Amino acid sequence: MKDKVLTNFGKKKESSSQSLKLQNVFQKMQAEPVEKQVEVVQEIISVPVKPSKTKEKSFNFSFVSEAENINYIRRLEFEKRRQGSEFSYFTSSDVVKEGIALLRKKGPKLKNRPAGMIPTRRGRVSNGTELKEKVTTSFSLIENEVDYIYDYIYTKSGDILGSFTKESFMNDMIKELKNKYGELE
């Protein structure tokens, strides 16, 4: 340890007794043999490391859908939370993820869309009366689920791109959720 560092003790935050204790500890550390320091490092390294789960990046995926579909998702979310403490962190995004899983099991065999192609397009802007019946919202989905949605839309639209929309996907997904859980009050 440099002498300059040791002389700075006690000048700002430590009391003089704390400064002396710290100086003594640092001087002892410098005087310890290298072998003892290596043993301490080896002990620290030998601690088993738990494998960490890598969290996949999530995206906010927006939908425009009928208000009754969004209300169904929210009712299902509330119903799941009421079932038990294991669902206490259940969100509407989890409901959508479950709907996607149901569509994967029962849905059509999907065609692979060309790389980088997103089969949705901007259409006309809804007027005031249509906006009252529809809601814009977004859900947090991982990349795999977003790709599945785009593949599903691409497959369903067939030769005419834009004939099947995210709103149509939402309707199909809600239909599968209603088949599993029924109508909720």
C-alpha positions as CSV (number, residue, x, y, z in Angstrom):
1,M,0.0,0.0,0.0
2,K,1.3,3.4,-0.9
3,D,2.2,5.8,2.0
4,K,0.0,8.5,0.4
5,V,-3.1,6.3,0.8
6,L,-2.3,5.6,4.4
7,T,-1.8,9.2,5.3
8,N,-5.2,10.1,3.9
9,F,-7.0,8.1,6.5
10,G,-8.8,10.1,9.2
11,K,-9.1,13.3,7.1
12,K,-12.7,13.0,6.0
13,K,-15.1,10.5,7.2
14,E,-13.3,8.2,9.6
15,S,-12.5,9.1,13.2
16,S,-8.9,8.9,14.2
17,S,-9.4,5.5,16.0
18,Q,-11.1,4.1,12.9
19,S,-8.3,5.4,10.8
20,L,-5.7,3.7,12.9
21,K,-7.6,0.4,12.8
22,L,-7.9,0.6,9.0
23,Q,-4.2,1.4,8.7
24,N,-3.3,-1.6,10.9
25,V,-5.5,-3.9,8.8
26,F,-4.0,-2.8,5.6
27,Q,-0.5,-3.1,6.9
28,K,-1.2,-6.7,8.1
29,M,-2.7,-7.5,4.7
30,Q,0.6,-6.4,3.1
31,A,2.6,-8.4,5.5
32,E,0.6,-11.7,5.0
33,P,2.4,-14.3,2.9
34,V,1.1,-14.7,-0.6
35,E,0.2,-18.4,0.0
36,K,-2.4,-17.5,2.6
37,Q,-4.0,-15.0,0.1
38,V,-4.1,-17.7,-2.6
39,E,-5.9,-20.1,-0.3
40,V,-8.6,-17.5,0.4
41,V,-9.1,-17.0,-3.3
42,Q,-9.3,-20.8,-3.9
43,E,-12.0,-21.1,-1.2
44,I,-14.1,-18.5,-2.9
45,I,-13.8,-20.1,-6.3
46,S,-14.8,-23.5,-5.0
47,V,-18.3,-22.2,-4.1
48,P,-20.8,-23.8,-6.5
49,V,-22.4,-21.4,-8.9
50,K,-26.1,-21.8,-9.7
51,P,-27.0,-21.9,-13.3
52,S,-28.9,-18.7,-14.2
53,K,-31.9,-18.6,-16.4
54,T,-31.5,-16.4,-19.4
55,K,-34.5,-14.3,-19.8
56,E,-35.6,-13.9,-23.4
57,K,-36.1,-10.4,-24.7
58,S,-39.8,-9.4,-24.8
59,F,-41.5,-7.0,-27.2
60,N,-44.6,-4.9,-26.8
61,F,-46.9,-6.3,-29.5
62,S,-49.9,-4.1,-30.2
63,F,-53.4,-5.2,-31.2
64,V,-56.5,-3.4,-32.3
65,S,-59.4,-5.5,-31.3
66,E,-63.0,-5.4,-30.2
67,A,-63.6,-4.2,-26.7
68,E,-65.4,-7.5,-25.8
69,N,-62.2,-9.5,-26.7
70,I,-60.0,-7.4,-24.5
71,N,-62.6,-7.6,-21.7
72,Y,-62.6,-11.4,-22.0
73,I,-58.8,-11.5,-21.7
74,R,-59.0,-9.3,-18.5
75,R,-61.8,-11.5,-17.1
76,L,-59.7,-14.6,-17.7
77,E,-56.7,-12.9,-16.1
78,F,-58.8,-12.1,-13.0
79,E,-60.3,-15.6,-12.9
80,K,-56.8,-17.2,-13.0
81,R,-55.6,-14.9,-10.1
82,R,-58.5,-16.0,-8.0
83,Q,-57.6,-19.7,-8.5
84,G,-54.6,-19.6,-6.2
85,S,-51.4,-17.9,-5.1
86,E,-49.4,-19.6,-7.9
87,F,-51.2,-17.3,-10.3
88,S,-50.7,-14.1,-8.3
89,Y,-48.5,-12.6,-11.0
90,F,-50.6,-13.7,-13.9
91,T,-51.0,-10.9,-16.4
92,S,-53.1,-10.3,-19.6
93,S,-49.9,-11.0,-21.5
94,D,-49.9,-14.5,-19.9
95,V,-53.4,-15.0,-21.2
96,V,-52.3,-14.1,-24.7
97,K,-49.3,-16.5,-24.4
98,E,-51.7,-19.3,-23.3
99,G,-53.9,-18.5,-26.3
100,I,-50.9,-18.7,-28.6
101,A,-50.0,-22.1,-27.1
102,L,-53.6,-23.3,-27.8
103,L,-53.4,-22.1,-31.4
104,R,-50.1,-23.9,-31.8
105,K,-51.7,-27.2,-30.7
106,K,-54.9,-26.9,-32.7
107,G,-54.2,-24.3,-35.3
108,P,-53.3,-24.8,-39.0
109,K,-50.0,-26.0,-40.2
110,L,-48.1,-22.9,-40.8
111,K,-46.1,-21.9,-44.0
112,N,-42.8,-20.3,-43.4
113,R,-42.9,-16.7,-44.4
114,P,-40.0,-15.1,-46.3
115,A,-37.2,-13.9,-44.1
116,G,-37.8,-10.4,-42.7
117,M,-41.4,-10.2,-44.1
118,I,-44.0,-8.9,-41.8
119,P,-47.5,-9.7,-43.3
120,T,-49.3,-6.8,-41.7
121,R,-49.8,-3.5,-43.4
122,R,-51.2,-0.1,-42.4
123,G,-54.8,0.3,-43.6
124,R,-57.2,3.1,-43.5
125,V,-57.8,5.0,-40.2
126,S,-60.9,4.0,-38.4
127,N,-63.6,6.7,-38.0
128,G,-65.2,7.7,-34.7
129,T,-67.9,5.1,-34.6
130,E,-65.6,2.2,-35.2
131,L,-63.2,3.5,-32.6
132,K,-65.9,3.2,-29.9
133,E,-66.2,-0.5,-30.6
134,K,-62.5,-1.2,-30.8
135,V,-59.6,-1.0,-28.3
136,T,-55.9,-0.6,-29.0
137,T,-53.7,-2.4,-26.5
138,S,-50.4,-4.2,-26.4
139,F,-49.0,-7.3,-24.7
140,S,-45.5,-8.3,-23.8
141,L,-44.5,-11.3,-25.9
142,I,-41.2,-13.0,-26.7
143,E,-39.7,-13.1,-30.2
144,N,-40.8,-16.7,-30.8
145,E,-44.4,-15.8,-30.1
146,V,-44.3,-12.7,-32.3
147,D,-42.8,-14.8,-35.1
148,Y,-45.6,-17.4,-34.6
149,I,-48.3,-14.6,-34.9
150,Y,-46.7,-13.3,-38.1
151,D,-46.5,-16.9,-39.6
152,Y,-50.1,-17.5,-38.6
153,I,-51.2,-14.3,-40.3
154,Y,-49.1,-15.1,-43.4
155,T,-50.6,-18.6,-43.6
156,K,-54.2,-17.5,-43.1
157,S,-53.9,-14.6,-45.6
158,G,-52.9,-17.0,-48.4
159,D,-52.3,-15.3,-51.7
160,I,-53.8,-11.9,-50.7
161,L,-51.5,-10.2,-48.2
162,G,-53.5,-8.1,-45.8
163,S,-56.7,-10.2,-46.0
164,F,-56.0,-11.6,-42.6
165,T,-55.1,-9.1,-39.9
166,K,-53.8,-9.1,-36.3
167,E,-57.4,-8.4,-35.3
168,S,-58.5,-11.6,-37.1
169,F,-55.7,-13.5,-35.3
170,M,-57.0,-12.1,-32.0
171,N,-60.5,-13.3,-32.8
172,D,-59.1,-16.9,-33.5
173,M,-57.1,-16.8,-30.3
174,I,-60.1,-15.7,-28.2
175,K,-62.2,-18.5,-29.8
176,E,-59.7,-21.1,-28.7
177,L,-59.6,-19.6,-25.2
178,K,-63.4,-19.7,-25.0
179,N,-63.3,-23.3,-26.2
180,K,-61.1,-24.2,-23.2
181,Y,-62.5,-21.9,-20.5
182,G,-66.0,-21.1,-21.7
183,E,-67.7,-17.8,-21.3
184,L,-66.7,-15.9,-18.2
185,E,-69.0,-13.5,-16.3
